Amino acid sequence: MHELSIVSGVVDSVTESLAAYPGAKVLEVRLLVGALASVVVDSLQFCWGIATEGTPLEGSKLVVKTVPVVMHCANCDADVELEGLQSFRCPRCDEPCCDLRQGRELEIESFEIDDEPGSKKAGEEEIGVKA
Amino acid sequence: MTRIVELRQGILKKNDELARGLRGRYGAAGVLVLNLVSSPGTGKTAFLERTLRDLKARGARVAALVGDLETDNDARRLAASGAPVRQINTHGICHLDAEMIDKHLVGWEGVELAGLDYLFIENVGNLVCPSSYDLGEGIRVALLSVTEGEDKPLKYPTLFNSADAAVITKMDIAEPCGFDRELALKNINEIRPGIRIFETSAKTGVGMEEWLAYLEEERRKKRS
């Protein structure tokens, strides 16, 4: 339900960073979303078109990478990845785990831009340089 | 030419920074702040009404902020306890955020953080979105009523896993509801192993003694 405000936050942050690349066209924005972040990836995608409309991000693609939950198991003295969210127990020894190490991420990892959008199609640049 | 710009920036950075600032202020003022989260209808308001009244009777200085989409009904109900209460209307937003808290702490007549022992924040009734928004609270409380089904923690693990304490409400009607207590406790523990669980009824006062003792103990810990 709060995915539109999350996505609007992403648009604002990327727009802010774009100031360093005047005239650039945004091709793709990559997010890291933890399995425990309370965010529905499909809703993020659904909101993306609406939130980017009329911004420098319009037409860009949203790529969401889900980050699994990793707990530290004191018994095994190891970081272990949980297979689901129905039981916070170590998959190796079955002891309950409370020490969360990963899985709540809600981050913009990176974005991809074309900083000479008018000149050549993306991907042709390399060939041009070689010739 | 295409290039990749690394950002590695938290999407809720603004909220997290504000929440950090609030946490610092609560700490400096020596006030224990609790964020109460549950579905609509769990009985957050009734539970908070009782908590405010009981704490006041013990001489504690308490106040509450209460979030709802619309109306100040809850604030009026809670104010009957005699504690200062302020309503936050989110006008459609499904959660409280740090900025709303920050704004509502300003110009709150007769309330200074330093003059409080406890500040309660009753979040908007929602088991999903509030878990993403840090309000700078010392304790996040997830509430669950006996009418909701014992598998609620399994259905909403993101909230229950981020809670510091769990409160089961409406224990006075547990039996007619066919509430399976053992199963509910087991499910909460599966999602948040070792969490403190309080089985309460705002109506009869069952479990309140233990809950209040916990609050006092946590507040002492914050001050020491």
Interface residues (C-beta under 8 A of the other chain):
Chain A: M1 H2 S5 I6 G9 V10 S13 V14 S17 Y21 L27 L31 L36 A37 S38 V39 L85 Q86 S87 F88 R89 P96 C97 C98 L100 R104 L106 E107 I108 E109 S110 F111 E112 I113 D114 D115 E116 A122 G123 E125
Chain B: M1 T2 R3 I4 V5 E6 L7 R8 Q9 G10 I11 L12 K13 K14 I93 C94 H95 N126 V128 C129 S131 S132 L154 P157 T158 L159 N161 S162 N189 E190 I191 R192 P193 G194
